Amino acid sequence: MSMPDLRTKLKRHLSSRYAVLRWRLERVVGCKHNAADALQETWVAPGPAAAPVHNPDAYLLRMAANIATDAYRRDRIIVTEREREELMHMADETGDDISDPARIVSARLDVQALDAALADLSPRRRAILTAARVDGLLNAEIAERFGISVAMVKKELQAAMQHCKTCMADAEAAQRSDVSGRRKY
């Protein structure tokens, strides 16, 4: 099959199965809007296939998932070293100096509470939490790394976050922020 014929066939397939494909992609990316955006971009440029496409659903979903992953990584805000230094030397909203001894002690206690909470986690659960929250890996990437299902990654992350939230209930940092927020992916 020639390239234009394949592209036309894939576009037709995407149009006819759009609702099902969006629903399936939504389960991967976790957001209806991001799934729709990725499928829209897939529609614009369905890309060349290196080999014959035997399963158009799988091919289109993989393309859309890759597009969504690229968009997620592109849209992450990266703070430069200069900006980080500027933030470190800025006073907070109340006008207090960030070098205030009480704030330093409070922050150190918060870090100690987090260290204690992380130490209580099993090594695998701690590694999964670190991969997700520190390294910024997607659930699918974590699942592949640890040889477990994406559902198991979600359960492990939920349990780890709940444990940290419980252990840090009295910590100032936990009271100031929403530690139960959902990750984008």
C-alpha positions as CSV (number, residue, x, y, z in Angstrom):
1,M,0.0,0.0,0.0
2,S,1.4,3.4,-0.9
3,M,2.1,6.0,1.7
4,P,-0.8,8.4,0.7
5,D,-3.2,5.4,0.8
6,L,-2.0,4.4,4.2
7,R,-2.4,7.9,5.6
8,T,-5.9,8.2,4.2
9,K,-6.8,4.8,5.7
10,L,-5.4,5.8,9.1
11,K,-7.3,9.1,9.0
12,R,-10.5,7.3,8.1
13,H,-9.9,4.8,10.9
14,L,-9.2,7.6,13.4
15,S,-12.4,9.4,12.4
16,S,-14.6,6.3,12.6
17,R,-13.2,5.1,16.0
18,Y,-12.5,8.6,17.5
19,A,-14.7,8.1,20.6
20,V,-13.2,4.7,21.5
21,L,-9.7,5.8,20.8
22,R,-10.1,9.0,22.9
23,W,-11.6,6.9,25.8
24,R,-8.7,4.4,25.7
25,L,-6.1,7.2,25.4
26,E,-7.7,9.1,28.3
27,R,-7.0,6.0,30.5
28,V,-3.3,6.3,29.6
29,V,-2.9,10.1,29.9
30,G,-5.4,10.6,32.7
31,C,-7.2,13.6,31.1
32,K,-10.0,13.8,28.5
33,H,-8.6,17.1,27.1
34,N,-5.0,15.9,26.8
35,A,-6.3,12.8,25.1
36,A,-8.4,14.8,22.6
37,D,-5.4,17.1,21.9
38,A,-3.1,14.2,21.2
39,L,-5.6,12.6,18.9
40,Q,-6.1,15.9,17.1
41,E,-2.4,16.2,16.5
42,T,-2.3,12.5,15.4
43,W,-5.1,13.4,12.9
44,V,-3.0,16.3,11.5
45,A,0.1,14.2,11.0
46,P,-0.5,10.4,11.3
47,G,3.2,9.9,10.3
48,P,4.7,7.2,8.2
49,A,4.6,3.6,9.2
50,A,7.9,1.7,8.9
51,A,6.0,-1.5,8.2
52,P,2.4,-2.4,7.3
53,V,-0.1,-1.5,10.0
54,H,-1.8,-4.6,11.1
55,N,-3.6,-3.1,14.1
56,P,-4.7,0.5,13.3
57,D,-6.1,1.1,16.8
58,A,-2.8,0.1,18.5
59,Y,-0.8,2.1,16.0
60,L,-2.8,5.3,16.4
61,L,-2.9,4.9,20.2
62,R,0.8,4.5,20.4
63,M,1.3,7.6,18.2
64,A,-1.1,9.7,20.3
65,A,0.4,8.5,23.6
66,N,3.9,9.5,22.3
67,I,2.5,12.9,21.3
68,A,0.9,13.3,24.7
69,T,4.1,12.3,26.4
70,D,6.1,14.8,24.3
71,A,3.6,17.5,25.1
72,Y,3.8,16.8,28.8
73,R,7.6,16.9,28.8
74,R,7.7,20.0,26.7
75,D,5.2,21.8,28.9
76,R,6.9,21.0,32.2
77,I,8.3,24.2,33.7
78,I,12.0,24.1,34.1
79,V,13.6,26.6,36.5
80,T,17.0,27.8,35.5
81,E,19.9,28.0,38.0
82,R,19.7,31.8,37.9
83,E,16.0,31.8,38.6
84,R,16.5,29.3,41.4
85,E,19.2,31.6,43.0
86,E,16.8,34.6,42.7
87,L,14.0,32.6,44.4
88,M,16.3,31.5,47.1
89,H,17.2,35.1,48.0
90,M,13.7,36.5,47.7
91,A,11.5,37.3,50.8
92,D,8.3,35.4,51.0
93,E,4.8,36.9,50.7
94,T,4.7,38.1,54.4
95,G,7.9,40.0,53.9
96,D,9.8,37.8,56.3
97,D,13.5,37.1,55.5
98,I,14.0,33.6,54.3
99,S,17.0,33.4,56.6
100,D,14.7,33.7,59.7
101,P,16.0,31.2,62.2
102,A,12.4,30.0,63.1
103,R,11.7,29.3,59.4
104,I,15.0,27.4,59.0
105,V,14.2,25.3,62.1
106,S,10.7,24.6,60.8
107,A,12.0,23.6,57.4
108,R,14.6,21.3,58.9
109,L,11.9,19.7,61.0
110,D,9.7,19.2,57.9
111,V,12.6,17.6,56.1
112,Q,13.3,15.3,59.0
113,A,9.6,14.3,59.2
114,L,9.7,13.5,55.4
115,D,13.0,11.5,55.8
116,A,11.3,9.5,58.6
117,A,8.2,8.9,56.6
118,L,10.3,7.8,53.6
119,A,12.4,5.5,55.8
120,D,9.2,3.7,56.9
121,L,8.3,2.8,53.3
122,S,9.4,-0.5,51.7
123,P,12.3,-0.1,49.4
124,R,10.2,-0.7,46.3
125,R,7.5,1.7,47.4
126,R,10.1,4.4,48.2
127,A,11.7,3.8,44.8
128,I,8.4,4.1,43.0
129,L,7.5,7.3,44.8
130,T,11.0,8.8,44.1
131,A,10.7,7.8,40.4
132,A,7.3,9.5,40.1
133,R,7.7,12.6,42.3
134,V,11.5,13.4,42.0
135,D,12.5,11.9,38.6
136,G,9.2,12.8,37.0
137,L,8.7,9.4,35.3
138,L,5.3,8.5,33.9
139,N,3.4,5.6,35.5
140,A,3.9,3.5,32.4
141,E,7.7,4.1,32.6
142,I,7.7,3.2,36.3
143,A,5.7,0.0,35.6
144,E,8.1,-1.0,32.9
145,R,11.2,-0.3,35.1
146,F,9.8,-2.4,38.0
147,G,8.1,-5.1,35.9
148,I,4.6,-4.4,37.4
149,S,1.3,-3.1,36.0
150,V,0.4,0.5,35.7
151,A,-2.5,-0.2,38.1
152,M,0.0,-1.5,40.7
153,V,2.1,1.7,40.3
154,K,-1.0,3.8,41.0
155,K,-1.7,1.7,44.1
156,E,1.8,1.9,45.3
157,L,1.9,5.7,44.8
158,Q,-1.4,6.2,46.5
159,A,-0.3,4.2,49.5
160,A,3.1,6.0,49.7
161,M,1.5,9.4,49.5
162,Q,-1.1,8.5,52.1
163,H,1.7,7.2,54.4
164,C,3.7,10.4,54.0
165,K,0.7,12.6,54.5
166,T,-0.2,10.7,57.7
167,C,3.4,10.8,59.0
168,M,3.7,14.5,58.2
169,A,0.3,15.6,59.5
170,D,1.9,18.0,62.0
171,A,4.6,19.3,59.6
172,E,4.1,22.8,58.4
173,A,4.9,21.9,54.8
174,A,2.0,19.4,54.8
175,Q,-0.4,21.9,56.2
176,R,0.6,24.5,53.6
177,S,0.3,22.4,50.5
178,D,-2.0,19.8,48.9
179,V,0.0,16.6,49.1
180,S,-2.8,14.5,47.8
181,G,-2.9,16.1,44.3
182,R,-3.2,14.0,41.2
183,R,-0.3,13.7,38.8
184,K,-0.9,14.6,35.2
185,Y,0.2,11.2,34.0
